[in-house]
Amino acid sequence: MNIKQSCCTLAIGCLLLITAACANVGRSFPHEAVAQIRIGVTTEAEIKQTFGPPMRTGRENGTRTWTYGSYKYKLVGDPQASDLVVRFDDNGVVDSYSFSTTEPEGDVR
């Protein structure tokens, strides 16, 4: 194998390693829409229309919850994570919610 072929093989190997070392979990959701959620007003149907189907559903202390999450892991650089947990009352109306992200405030999209 000559030097050119060796360099090409090495470059392809490095590219595959970097690509394999990155992972996306979950599905991105519109961060700017979180501000539109109104406790006691916004319904399950409106949440689903705005954010799509939840990544996970469950119960927290008897309260129905929907979780949206987006997680990006990289070989180089800091991971990025965003979570939205919406809690509904018995009538399917938002009772409370929490949102967190590792993205700087100005970069929230």
Buried (B, 14 or more C-beta within 10 A) or exposed (E): EEEEEEEEEEEEEEEEEEEEEEEEEBEBBBBEEBEEBEEEEBBBEBBEEBBEEBBEEEEEEEEBBBBBBBBBBEEEEEEBBBBBBBBBEEEEBBBBBEBEBEEEEEEBE
